Amino acid sequence: MAAAASARDIDAASYGYPLTNPFEATIATTPPEQRPTLPSDDDIDQADYSLTLRPEREFTLPDNFWSVKKLRYRLARQDHEAPLIFLIAGTGAPYSSSINEYLKKLFYQAGYHVVQLSSPTSWDFMSAASRFATPGVSSEDAKDLYRVMQAVRAQQARLPVSEYYLTGYSLGALDAAFVSKLDETRQSFKFKRVLLLNPPVNLYTSITNLDKLVQTRVKGIDRSTTFYELMLEKLTRYFQDKGYIDLNDALLYDFQKSRQHLSNEQMAMLIGTSFRFSAADIAFTSDLINRRGLIIPPKFPITEGSSLEPFFKRALQCDFDCYLTEQVIPMWRARTDGNSLLQLVDQVSLYALEDYLRDNPKIAVMHNADDVILGPGDIGFLRRVFGERLTLYPHGGHCGNLNYRVNSDAMLEFFRG
């Protein structure tokens, strides 16, 4: 497929996705009645497994990290030979994230073995599988993921697999691109098809966009009322109006149709706050494992009963920019001849893979024109590099439409070829 071919731009009228507000779509995703019918967990032959990877590091984890000294993953297996698809979770997310769970059911129903993997930025992956425990350098994160995938295959050696596929969402999609490139030389899986769902194009642009959302000015918040108190008050009123508490998948979609619905500014801050918590988790875990002393004093005795709350509060003051500056760049400089932030940004983004992606018919992208992680020029890059292998939806925000019936059908169609 020539990259000069035009992207598949999906027309808004024929697409039919009901949420045209990108913040709302990101938070509430798809109304339940417009999702495909998928099997329940009881109908899936699945189990969680653990890997002992022993990353060689200068420091060992405190004893109270025993629960994450092994990396867990989930495997859903068919009862016959079948293709196997790896799913890579997004920023800070574990293998059991809601989107991974959704994709597992979708692909399992279509006849695939499915392996769910945590993001290299999740605390469990950083603790149990990362060599440097400083995620953010995409090529290094891909090597860690690849080692995990090989360990999964070795552990499941009796599983009859016909061929291998790969996908990931959000940051996991960027990871998938780098893993695919690595596999071209290592040839361990020879992935037949690779699908990138809502990837960041320029990783620095994406994290800057998300960090900015936390700074949104929100009506009703002042020195005496925090954002969290405002949210709690709204949810309380909503449940009082309904007469019962119902925390199911439809909650946010239904909530947004109620009188208590969130404004654009409030939704922006909710998305930004969620991302800030992920950044804090990453900064905290990386600092703890590497004993850098930026958040936790290096010789502070951490035991089973230690309260980590004051340190996590300190970590919340460190956004992704701070994490990159204080932890990623020094680690990257120490191991490469890299120097500037601009060099790092190029190396960790899709730009670094432009030639590989342009010439590779097995890799496709599905993205949304209104995704909050995209910046100026990002869609142009995707059009130029992927051509007709880019499917661009008009609405859906960030990953909000992945569970929409139309998108689900398109994913399955791509992997079927």
N, C-alpha and C positions, 0 to 999 in steps of 0.2 A: 504494500500500500504506500503510495507516494505521500510524503508529508505535505505536498503542495495541494492535495485534495482538501476540500473545505470540511470543516467540522460539522457534526450533526447537531444543528441548533434546533431544539425542540420548541415548537410554537406554543405559546402560553394557553391559547384557546383550546387546542387539541390535547394539551397535556392534562389539564383538569385537576392539578394539585390545588387543594382548597386554601392553603395559607400563603398569602402573598407578602406577608411581613416577615423578613428574614430572621428577626429576633424571635418572633413567635414560633416560626417553623423549627428553629434550632432547639427551643425549649420543649415545645409540645409535641413535636414530630407529627405523624400522620394520624388522623382520626381512625379508631379501630375498625370501623366498617369499610375503610378503604385500604386495609392491609390484606395480604393474601392469607388464606387459611393454612396454618402450619401445624405440625404435630406437637403434642404436649411433651414435656420432659419424660413422662411415664411411657411414651411410645418410642423413645429413642434408647438404643443400646449404648450407654455412655458411662464413663467413669473418669475420676480425676487420678492423676499419677504424679509421682515426684521424681525429680532428677537430682543427683548429687554431682555437681560440676566442678567444685573446688577451684574457683578462679584464683590464680596465683597473684596474691596481693601483698603489699608491704604490711598491712594491718589485718588483724582478724576481728570479726564482729564480737561485740559484747555477748556474754552468755545468754542474756535475756532476748537475744535475737534468734534463739534456737529454732523458732517456728519458720524462719525464712532462710535457713541455711541450705534448704532444698528448694528447688524451683518446681512449682506445681503447674500442670497444664491439664486440659480436658480433651479427651478423645471420644468422638461419637463414631461407632464402627458399623459398617454394613455386614451382613452375614455371607458375603460373597466377594470375589475380587472386584475392586472398584477404584476409580481415581481418588486420590487424597488431596484435599485442599487445606493449606495453612491459612489461618486468620491472624493478623497482627493488630492488636488493640491500639487505640489512640492515646494521646498525651496522658501519662500518669495512670492509665487504666489497667486493671488486672485482666487475666484471660477470661474471667467470667463477666466482663462488662456487658451491659444490656445490648449494645449493638453487636458484639461478638455472639451473644446468645441468640439474637435474632438471625444473624447470618448462618450460624450453625444449623438452626432449624430449617432455613431455606435450602441450604446445600444438602443437608442430610435427606430431606424429602426428595431431592432431585437425584439421589443415588450416590452421593459422595461419602467417603470417610472424611471426617472433619477434625482438625487439630486446632484448638484455641490457645493462642500464646499471649502472654502479658506484653505490654509495651516495655522497651528497654528503659523508659523513664518511670516505670512503676517501682515502688520501694521493694517489692518482692524480687523483681528481676535484678535491680541494682544490688541487692544483698546477696543473691544466690548465684547469679550468672554473669555479671558484668566484670570484666577484667579491671577496669579503671573506676567503676562506680561513679562516673562523671558523664552521663549521657548528654548528647547534643552534637557530637561529631558523627555525622551520619555513616561514614564509612566504617568507623569503629563499632558503632551500634549494630551495623549489618553483620560484622564478623561475629559479634556475640550471639546475635539471633541465629546465624547460620550454624554455629556450634550447637546451639540448643536444638535446632531442627535435626541435625545429624544424630544427636543423642536420643531424640524422640524416635527416630527411625530405628536406631539400634535397639532401643528398649522394646519397640513394637515390631521386631524383626519377623514375627510370624503373621503379621497382618498382610493379607494379599492385596498389593497395590499395583494398579496397571500403569498409572502415570501421575505426575505431580502438578498441582496448580497453586497459585499464590494470590492472596489479596490482603488488603489492609485498609483501614479508614483513618482519615485525618493524618496525624503524624505517622500512624502505622502504614499509611499508603506511601509516604516518603520512604519509610524504612523498606517497604516491599520493593521499591525501585532499586535501592542500593543492594538489597539481597539478590535481586535478579541479576544485576550487573556482576556481583561477586560470583554467582553461579556459572556465569559464562566462562570463567577461567577454571573454577574448581570442578564444575561438571558433576556435582554430586546428585543433583535432582533433575537437571535439564527441564526446568519448568516449561510446560506446554503453553500455558497462558497465564498472564499476570494482569490483574485489574487494580488500578489505583482509584480509590473512592475519596473524593474531596481532599486531595493532598495539598499541603502548603507548596507553593512554587518557590517563593523566597521565604525561607524559614524565619528570617529576621523580621520581614514585613508582617508575617502572620502573628508572631508573638508580640510585636509592637501594637498591632491592631487590637489584640485581646487585652493587653495590659492597659491600653487607653480606656477600655470600657469601664474599668474600675474607677476611673477619674470622672465619670459622668456625673453631672449635677442632677440630683434627684429631688423633686418637690416633696416636702414632708419630712426630709431628713435634716436635722440640725444637731447642735451639740447635745441636746437632750434625748433625741430619738435616732437610734442607729438604723441602718438598712435592714439588719436582721430582725429588729423589733417591728419595723414596718411590715416586713414579709409575714412574720408570725401573726400579726394583727389581721392582715388580709386573709390568711388561710383560716384563722379561727372564725372570722365572720362568714367565710364561704361555707365552712362545715356546719356552722349554726343555721345558715339558710337552708342547707340540704337536709339537716336533721340527723346526719350520721357521718362518720369518718370513713372514707373509702379511698385508700391509697393504691389505686390500680393504675394500669398503663394509660387509662383515659383521663386521669386526674387533671393534668395540666391543660389538655385541650378543652375539657369541660370548664375548668377554672377560668380560662381566658374568655369564655363565652358568658361568664357571670358578671355581676355588678362589681365584683372585687378584682376584676382583671388588672393586670400590670400595664403600666404605660410603657412606651418605647424606652424611656430612660431607665425605668426600673428593670425591664427585661435585659437591657444592655449591661446594667450593673450586676444582675444575677449571673449572666454568662461570664462576665469579667471576673467576678468573685470566685466562681467555680474554678476558673483557670488559675487565679492567684493561689488558691489552695493547692492546686497541682504543683505550681512553681515552688511553693513553700516546702511541700513534701520532698521534692527533688533536691532542693538546696540543703534541707535539713539532713536527709539521708546521705547525700554525697559528702557533706561536711563531717558527719559522724563516722562513716566508714573510713574516710581518708585522714581523719584526725587533723583537719586543717585549722581548727580553732577559730573559725570565722563566726560560728553560731554557738557551738558548744566548746568550752575550754578543753584543750587536748587531754588534760589529766583528770578531768571531772569523772568521778567514779559513777558509772551507770550500772545499776543493779535492777533486779526485778521490781523493787519498790520505788525506784527513782521517778520523780515527777518530771516529765519532759515538756510540760505545758509552757513554762517560761521560755524554753528554747524554741518551741514551735511558734510562739508569739513573735519572737525575734526573727524567725525565718519568714513570717508573713510580711515583714518589712522589706524583704528582698524579692523584687519582681524578677521576671525572666532576664531582663537586661542586666540586673545585678548578678544573677547566677552566672550568666555568660562571662561577665567581666571578671568576677572574683574567683570562679572555679573552672569554667570550661577553657577559657583562653590560656590561663597559665599552664594547665595540663596539656593542652594542644601544642603550645610553644615548646614545652619541655620534650615533646616526642616528635616534633616535625621541625622543618625550617620555616614554618609559617610565622607571620609576625602580626599583621594588622587584622582588625575586626573585619574589614572588607574582604580580605583573603579568606577568612574563616566562613563568612556568609556565603561566598561563592562555592566553597568546598562542601558545605552541608546542605545545599539547596539543589533543586532539579537542574539548575544551570550546569552543575558539574557533570551531569549525565547527558547533556543535550545531544551529542553525536550518537551515543548509544541508543537513546530513546527514539531519535528521529528515524533510525534505520531498522527498528525492531517491530515487525508486524504482530508479534505475540503480546505486546504491551498496549493496554488501552487505559483511558481516563474517563471517569464520569464525574462531572462537577456541576456546580450551580452558579449561575451568573450573579446571584445576589449573596454569595457566601461571604460572611464577615471576615474571613481570614485572608481574602484576596486583596491585593493592592494594585496600583496602576501598572499596567503592562503585563500582569500575570496571565490574564486570559489571552492576550496577544501571543505570549510565549507558548501557551498550550496549543493554540490554533496553529502556530508556525511549526511546532515540533511534532505534534500528533496528527494534524490534519483530520481525516475522517475517523481516526481512532479516538477522537475526543467527542463525547456526547455531552452537550451543554444544556442543562435544564434551566428554565427561566426563574424558577422559584425553588425554595427548599432550605435556604439559609445554610448553616454548617451541619451537614449530615442529617438534617431533619426529614428528608424525603427518602432515605434509604429503605424504610419499611413501607413505602408506597407501592401499591401493586404494579404500577407501570415500571418503576425502577427495578423492582425485584425480578420482573420478567426479563428486563434488558440485561441484568447481570447473568441470569441463567443462560440466556441466548448467547451472550459473549463466550461463556465457558464451553458451551456446546459446539461453538464454532460454526 
